[in-house]
Amino acid sequence: MLAADPGASIAGIAAEAGVDRRTVYRRFASREELLAAIYEARLKAIEEAIADARLREAPVAVALHRYVENIITVNRTWPVDLTRMLTDDAVRARRDAAVRAVDDFLERATDEGLLRPGLPQGWAGALLPQLMHLVIRQLPELSPGQAADVVVDTLLHGLGAP
């Protein structure tokens, strides 16, 4: 609901969840506290997705697919706008650490020959989240593994004919 309407009220959120708004207020003193809990859960899920992908240890192709599959799952589970989330310095620092881990991995993927060298700095890191966003929006019927197949294939092989 918050993905579709970031300004949704507690009453609207409670109604969507099928509970009374007092139930929500028993757990969260304010809308901001509820949002902070949602953002924390999303950020923790991102960090766990990165750790599970084993970006430093696993073979590059395996780690790439696992990372994409994991992040697709996170994005489907927690489809909230990150803009407000990133106004908090501690949250921004954690998110920036996650981005650095992925950027370091993509550099490793280039060094090991999985990605083409000579692309503009940060290009793969900018393209990968966009591909994941597209597959989530355009192909919601795919399982996370199938969606990851599409993203990884597109990232590695583009759209040109073989």
Secondary structure, 3 states (H helix, E strand, C coil): CCCCCCCCCHHHHHHHHCCCHHHHHHHCCCHHHHHHHHHHHHHHHHHHHHHHHCCCCCCHHHHHHHHHHHHHHHHHHCCCCCCCHHHCHHHHHHHHHHHHHHHHHHHHHHHCCCCCCCCCCCHHHHHHHHHHHHHHHHCCCCCHHHHHHHHHHHHHHCCCCC
